[in-house]
C-alpha cells in the first residue's frame, strides 16, 4: 500500500486505517510507545533490526498522521522524545482485537501443520 492512500478520502475505513500502520515497524512502534515516551535511541534498542533512517521516517509519518507527538527539549545536548497522542492511543486500543484475531489465526496454522518452518 502506498503512502498516498493515507490521505485518500475515497477509500473504505479499513483501508484508511491500514494505510497509517502499513509497514514493518509502525505497529511495533505503537506497541512500544504504549508504555510511555521514548527517545529514538531507546526505540532502536527495543526494535533490533530497524535502521535509524527507517525509524526516523516511520516516526515522522506517524507524527504527520497524528499518532505520535515529537517533543524536542531546549537543552544541550538536544533531547527528543516521542509519545502517543490520544489519537494514537485510540488506534492502539482498536488494534488489540485485531491482534487477538491474528494470534488465533497463527494457532490454527500451527494446529493444522501449515505454519511455515523457521
C-alpha positions as CSV (number, residue, x, y, z in Angstrom):
1,X,0.0,0.0,0.0
2,X,1.4,3.4,-0.8
3,X,1.7,6.3,1.5
4,X,-0.7,8.3,-0.7
5,X,-3.6,6.0,0.5
6,X,-3.2,7.5,4.0
7,X,-4.8,10.8,2.8
8,X,-7.2,9.4,0.2
9,X,-10.7,10.3,1.3
10,X,-12.3,8.0,-1.2
11,X,-11.2,4.7,0.3
12,X,-13.0,2.5,2.8
13,X,-12.3,3.0,6.5
14,X,-10.3,-0.2,6.9
15,X,-8.0,0.8,4.1
16,X,-7.6,4.3,5.6
17,X,-6.7,2.8,8.9
18,X,-4.2,0.2,7.5
19,X,-2.6,3.0,5.4
20,X,-1.3,4.7,8.5
21,X,0.1,1.5,10.1
22,X,1.4,-0.1,6.9
23,X,5.0,-1.2,7.0
24,X,7.2,-3.4,9.1
25,X,7.8,-1.1,12.1
26,X,4.7,1.1,12.8
27,X,2.7,-1.4,14.8
28,X,5.8,-2.3,16.8
29,X,6.4,1.4,17.5
30,X,2.8,1.8,18.6
31,X,3.2,-1.1,21.0
32,X,6.5,0.3,22.4
33,X,5.1,3.8,22.8
34,X,2.1,2.5,24.8
35,X,4.3,2.3,27.8
36,X,5.2,6.0,27.6
37,X,7.6,8.4,25.9
38,X,10.8,7.1,24.4
39,X,13.8,8.6,22.8
40,X,14.8,7.5,19.3
41,X,17.9,5.6,20.6
42,X,15.7,3.7,23.1
43,X,13.3,2.7,20.3
44,X,16.2,1.5,18.2
45,X,17.4,-0.7,21.1
46,X,13.9,-2.0,21.7
47,X,13.4,-2.8,18.0
48,X,16.5,-4.7,16.8
49,X,16.9,-4.6,13.0
50,X,15.4,-1.1,12.5
51,X,17.8,1.3,10.9
52,X,18.0,4.9,12.1
53,X,16.7,6.2,8.7
54,X,13.7,3.8,8.7
55,X,12.9,4.6,12.3
56,X,13.0,8.4,11.6
57,X,10.8,8.0,8.5
58,X,8.2,5.9,10.3
59,X,8.1,8.2,13.3
60,X,7.8,11.3,11.1
61,X,4.9,9.7,9.1
62,X,3.2,8.7,12.3
63,X,3.6,12.3,13.6
64,X,2.1,13.6,10.3
65,X,-0.8,11.2,10.7
66,X,-1.4,12.5,14.3
67,X,-0.4,9.2,16.0
68,X,2.7,10.4,17.8
69,X,3.9,13.6,19.4
70,X,7.5,14.7,19.0
71,X,8.9,16.7,21.8
72,X,12.3,18.4,21.5
73,X,13.7,19.7,24.8
74,X,15.5,23.0,24.7
75,X,18.7,21.8,26.3
76,X,22.2,20.7,25.3
77,X,22.7,18.1,24.1
78,X,19.3,18.2,22.3
79,X,16.9,15.6,23.6
80,X,13.9,14.3,21.6
81,X,11.1,12.1,22.9
82,X,8.2,10.5,21.1
83,X,4.9,9.7,22.7
84,X,1.5,8.6,21.6
85,X,-1.2,11.2,21.1
86,X,-4.8,10.5,22.2
87,X,-5.5,9.6,18.6
88,X,-2.5,7.1,18.6
89,X,-3.7,5.6,21.9
90,X,-7.2,5.1,20.3
91,X,-5.7,3.3,17.3
92,X,-3.6,1.2,19.6
93,X,-6.7,0.1,21.6
94,X,-8.7,-0.8,18.5
95,X,-5.7,-2.9,17.2
96,X,-6.0,-5.1,20.3
97,X,-8.9,-7.2,18.9
98,X,-7.1,-7.5,15.6
99,X,-4.0,-8.7,17.3
100,X,-6.1,-11.3,19.2
101,X,-7.6,-12.5,15.9
102,X,-4.1,-12.7,14.4
103,X,-2.8,-14.9,17.3
104,X,-5.9,-17.2,16.9
105,X,-5.1,-17.5,13.2
106,X,-1.5,-18.4,13.9
107,X,-2.6,-21.0,16.4
108,X,-4.9,-22.5,13.7
109,X,-1.9,-22.7,11.3
110,X,0.2,-24.5,13.9
111,X,-2.6,-26.9,14.7
112,X,-3.2,-27.6,11.0
113,X,0.5,-28.1,10.5
114,X,0.6,-25.4,7.8
115,X,2.7,-22.9,9.6
116,X,6.0,-22.2,7.8
117,X,9.1,-23.7,9.4
118,X,11.7,-21.2,10.6
